[in-house]
Amino acid sequence: MAEVVRVRYRKYDGTAHRDYPARRLADDEHGTWLGVDAGTASIYHGRPSVEQIPFVLLVPRQRWWTAMFNPPPRTSEVYCDITSPAEWTGDDLVDLIDLDLDVVRRRGSGLVELRDEEEFAAHRESFGYPAEVVAPARAAATWLGSALGDGTQPFATGYLPFLAQVDGG
Protein backbone atom coordinates (compact mmCIF):
# COMPACT_ATOMS: atom_id res chain seq x y z
CA MET A 1 0.00 0.00 0.00
CA ALA A 2 1.43 3.37 -1.00
CA GLU A 3 2.09 5.74 1.90
CA VAL A 4 1.64 8.84 -0.29
CA VAL A 5 -1.35 9.25 -2.59
CA ARG A 6 -1.67 11.90 -5.27
CA VAL A 7 -5.17 13.39 -5.20
CA ARG A 8 -6.17 14.91 -8.53
CA TYR A 9 -9.45 16.75 -9.10
CA ARG A 10 -10.41 17.97 -12.56
CA LYS A 11 -13.47 19.67 -13.91
CA TYR A 12 -15.78 17.80 -16.28
CA ASP A 13 -14.06 19.38 -19.30
CA GLY A 14 -10.69 18.01 -18.12
CA THR A 15 -9.19 21.25 -16.79
CA ALA A 16 -7.10 21.09 -13.62
CA HIS A 17 -8.92 21.96 -10.43
CA ARG A 18 -6.98 20.67 -7.39
CA ASP A 19 -3.92 18.44 -7.11
CA TYR A 20 -1.94 17.54 -3.99
CA PRO A 21 -0.09 14.74 -2.23
CA ALA A 22 -1.67 13.19 0.86
CA ARG A 23 -0.62 10.62 3.44
CA ARG A 24 -2.67 7.43 3.55
CA LEU A 25 -4.01 7.19 7.10
CA ALA A 26 -6.33 4.19 6.84
CA ASP A 27 -8.81 2.24 4.76
CA ASP A 28 -12.06 1.21 6.44
CA GLU A 29 -15.76 0.68 5.75
CA HIS A 30 -16.15 4.37 4.85
CA GLY A 31 -13.32 4.44 2.29
CA THR A 32 -9.74 5.70 2.17
CA TRP A 33 -8.68 8.33 4.71
CA LEU A 34 -5.95 10.71 3.58
CA GLY A 35 -4.15 13.36 5.62
CA VAL A 36 -2.82 16.65 4.29
CA ASP A 37 -0.48 18.65 6.51
CA ALA A 38 -0.15 22.43 6.63
CA GLY A 39 2.65 23.50 4.32
CA THR A 40 1.83 20.91 1.65
CA ALA A 41 2.44 22.23 -1.87
CA SER A 42 -0.70 21.92 -3.97
CA ILE A 43 -2.60 23.14 -6.98
CA TYR A 44 -5.82 25.00 -6.22
CA HIS A 45 -8.15 26.12 -9.02
CA GLY A 46 -5.34 25.26 -11.41
CA ARG A 47 -2.72 27.48 -9.70
CA PRO A 48 0.21 26.68 -7.36
CA SER A 49 -0.70 27.00 -3.70
CA VAL A 50 0.37 25.88 -0.24
CA GLU A 51 -2.08 24.38 2.25
CA GLN A 52 -2.31 26.71 5.23
CA ILE A 53 -4.50 24.50 7.45
CA PRO A 54 -4.23 20.69 7.68
CA PHE A 55 -7.21 18.53 6.76
CA VAL A 56 -8.36 14.96 6.29
CA LEU A 57 -9.95 13.77 3.05
CA LEU A 58 -12.26 10.77 2.93
CA VAL A 59 -12.48 9.14 -0.50
CA PRO A 60 -15.39 6.69 -0.33
CA ARG A 61 -15.75 3.73 -2.65
CA GLN A 62 -18.21 4.10 -5.54
CA ARG A 63 -19.84 7.23 -4.15
CA TRP A 64 -20.45 10.57 -5.84
CA TRP A 65 -18.67 12.67 -3.20
CA THR A 66 -15.54 13.23 -1.13
CA ALA A 67 -15.45 14.74 2.36
CA MET A 68 -12.86 17.12 3.78
CA PHE A 69 -12.70 17.36 7.58
CA ASN A 70 -11.16 20.57 8.90
CA PRO A 71 -9.82 21.72 12.27
CA PRO A 72 -10.37 25.21 13.66
CA PRO A 73 -9.99 27.99 12.67
CA ARG A 74 -11.70 26.87 9.45
CA THR A 75 -15.36 27.82 9.58
CA SER A 76 -16.31 24.71 7.60
CA GLU A 77 -16.07 21.69 9.89
CA VAL A 78 -16.95 19.32 7.04
CA TYR A 79 -16.77 20.26 3.35
CA CYS A 80 -18.09 17.71 0.86
CA ASP A 81 -17.44 17.99 -2.85
CA ILE A 82 -19.88 16.31 -5.19
CA THR A 83 -17.62 14.37 -7.56
CA SER A 84 -17.57 11.44 -9.90
CA PRO A 85 -16.79 8.15 -8.14
CA ALA A 86 -13.07 7.89 -7.43
CA GLU A 87 -10.90 6.26 -10.08
CA TRP A 88 -7.77 4.73 -8.60
CA THR A 89 -4.61 4.04 -10.60
CA GLY A 90 -2.74 1.57 -8.48
CA ASP A 91 -2.84 2.61 -4.85
CA ASP A 92 -1.02 5.91 -5.24
CA LEU A 93 -3.21 8.06 -7.55
CA VAL A 94 -6.88 8.93 -7.22
CA ASP A 95 -8.69 10.91 -9.93
CA LEU A 96 -11.97 12.72 -9.31
CA ILE A 97 -14.20 14.94 -11.43
CA ASP A 98 -15.44 17.91 -9.41
CA LEU A 99 -19.11 18.49 -10.22
CA ASP A 100 -19.41 21.91 -8.59
CA LEU A 101 -22.01 21.20 -5.90
CA ASP A 102 -20.73 21.28 -2.33
CA VAL A 103 -22.40 20.38 0.96
CA VAL A 104 -20.90 22.11 3.98
CA ARG A 105 -21.43 21.87 7.73
CA ARG A 106 -20.44 25.04 9.57
CA ARG A 107 -18.41 24.85 12.74
CA GLY A 108 -20.25 25.91 15.89
CA SER A 109 -23.74 26.39 14.47
CA GLY A 110 -23.92 22.99 12.75
CA LEU A 111 -25.69 24.71 9.85
CA VAL A 112 -25.65 22.48 6.74
CA GLU A 113 -25.76 24.26 3.40
CA LEU A 114 -25.78 23.31 -0.27
CA ARG A 115 -23.43 25.54 -2.23
CA ASP A 116 -22.67 26.36 -5.88
CA GLU A 117 -25.99 25.39 -7.44
CA GLU A 118 -25.56 28.21 -9.97
CA GLU A 119 -22.13 26.92 -10.99
CA PHE A 120 -23.57 23.41 -11.34
CA ALA A 121 -26.36 24.73 -13.59
CA ALA A 122 -23.92 26.78 -15.70
CA HIS A 123 -21.49 23.88 -16.11
CA ARG A 124 -24.34 21.47 -16.80
CA GLU A 125 -25.06 23.64 -19.81
CA SER A 126 -21.52 24.55 -20.92
CA PHE A 127 -19.87 21.17 -20.19
CA GLY A 128 -22.92 19.14 -21.19
CA TYR A 129 -23.43 17.08 -18.03
CA PRO A 130 -25.53 14.11 -19.11
CA ALA A 131 -28.51 12.87 -17.08
CA GLU A 132 -26.41 9.94 -15.82
CA VAL A 133 -24.16 12.50 -14.10
CA VAL A 134 -26.81 14.99 -12.98
CA ALA A 135 -29.09 12.50 -11.20
CA PRO A 136 -26.44 10.84 -8.98
CA ALA A 137 -24.79 14.20 -8.27
CA ARG A 138 -28.07 15.66 -7.02
CA ALA A 139 -28.87 12.46 -5.08
CA ALA A 140 -25.45 12.59 -3.39
CA ALA A 141 -26.01 16.23 -2.39
CA THR A 142 -29.42 15.38 -0.91
CA TRP A 143 -28.01 12.40 1.02
CA LEU A 144 -25.09 14.43 2.37
CA GLY A 145 -27.43 17.21 3.45
CA SER A 146 -29.18 14.72 5.72
CA ALA A 147 -26.08 12.78 6.80
CA LEU A 148 -24.19 15.90 7.89
CA GLY A 149 -27.12 16.95 10.05
CA ASP A 150 -28.31 13.76 11.70
CA GLY A 151 -25.26 12.08 13.22
CA THR A 152 -24.57 9.64 10.41
CA GLN A 153 -21.03 8.29 10.73
CA PRO A 154 -18.35 9.15 9.92
CA PHE A 155 -19.71 12.72 9.97
CA ALA A 156 -20.54 12.75 13.69
CA THR A 157 -17.35 11.60 15.43
CA GLY A 158 -15.83 8.95 13.14
CA TYR A 159 -13.46 11.42 11.50
CA LEU A 160 -11.95 12.79 14.72
CA PRO A 161 -9.17 10.17 15.19
CA PHE A 162 -7.99 10.84 11.64
CA LEU A 163 -8.09 14.60 12.03
CA ALA A 164 -5.97 14.23 15.17
CA GLN A 165 -3.26 12.61 13.01
CA VAL A 166 -2.81 15.79 10.95
CA ASP A 167 -3.85 18.39 13.49
CA GLY A 168 -1.60 17.13 16.28
CA GLY A 169 -4.53 16.32 18.55
N, C-alpha and C positions, 0 to 999 in steps of 0.2 A: 504494500500500500504506500503510495507516495505521501511524503510528509508535507510537501508544498503543492498546492493546487492553483492553477491559473484560472481565474474566473473572468469570463469574457461575455459581456452583454453587447448586443447589437440591436439596432432598430430593424423593423421588418424589411426595410429596403437595403439592409446590409451595412449601413454606416455604423462606425464605431460609436459606442455609447459609454460603457465603463469597462475597465480592464485592470485587474490587480492580482497580485499573488496573495494567497491565504494559507494559513496553517490548518491542516486537517486535525480537528479535535476529536471527532468520534463519528461513528455511523451507528444509528439506532433505528427504531421503528418509525421515527419521524423523517429520517433522511440523513444527509451528510451535514455535519456541523463544521463550519470553517471559522477560524479566528483571524482578524485583521488588526494588527497593532498600530497605534499612533506612530506616525513617521513613515508608514509604508508608501512607497512611490506607486502612483496609480494613474489611470486615465479616467477623466470624468467629463462627460459630454464631449468626448473626442479630444480633450486637451490634457496635457501633463498636469498632474496635481500631486499633493501629498496628503494622506489621511491625517487629520488633526485629532480626531477622537477615535479610539478603538471601537470595534463592533464585532458581533458574531453574525454570520450568515447561515441560515438553514436552507439547504437545497433539498427539497423533498423529491421523492421518486414519483414520476408520472403525474405530477400536479402542475397546474397552470399558475404557479406563483413561487416566489422566494420570500423569505422573511429576514429582515435585518433587526437585530436586537441591540439597542444602544444604551450606554450608561449616561448618567448626568454628566455634563450639563445639557445634553441634547434634549430638546423639547419633545421629540418623537421617541417614545419608549420602544415601540415596535413599528417598523416601516416595511410594508409588504408591497413588492412589485408584482404586478400581474405580468407573467411571462409565458412563453412557450414552455412545455416540459423540458427539463434539462437534457442536454445531449452530451454524454461523456465520451471523451476520446482517451482510452486507457483509464488510469485513475488519477491523472494529473492535469486534465483540462476539462472544464465544463463550459459549454456554450449555451447561452440563453438569448431569446429574442424578447426585448422589452416591449410590452404592448401598452405602454402609457399609463393605464389605470394604476392607482396606488391606493392602498388601504392603510391608514395610519391610526395608531392609538397614542394619544397625547399623555405625556407624563403628568402625574398629579391629578388631573381631572378625569382621566380614563376615557375622555371623549374619543369616539371612533369616527373617522371621516373618510369618505371616498373622495379621492382627488383626481384631477386631470381628465375629467370626462370630456371637456372641450377638445383637448389634445387627441384623445382617443377617437372622437368623432371626425376631427380633421384628418388624422392619419388613416382612419378607416376609408375615407374618400381618396386621399392622395396616394396612399400605399396600396389600396385595394384589398383591405382585409376581407377574406372570404368568410362566409357564414360559419364554416367549420373552425374558424379562429374566434370570431365574435362571440358565439354562444358560450364556449367554455371559458373565455376570458370574463364575460359578464357573470357567469355562474360562480367562478372562483372569487370574484369581488364580493358577490352576495354572501357566499359561505364565510369568507374572511371577516366581513362586517359583523356577522354573528359570533364567530369563534373568538375574535379579539375582545368581544364584550361579555361573553358568558362563562369564562373560566375554562374553555377548552384548552387542553394541553397540546403543545408545549407553551402556549401563549400566556398561561397563568403564572406558573413557577418553573416549568420544565427547562426553560432557557437559562435560568440563573447560574447553575454550575458552570455552564460554558462561558457565559459573560465574565464570570470571575477569573477565567483563565486568560482573558485578554485585558481585563480591567485591573487586575492585581487584587481583586477581592472586594 
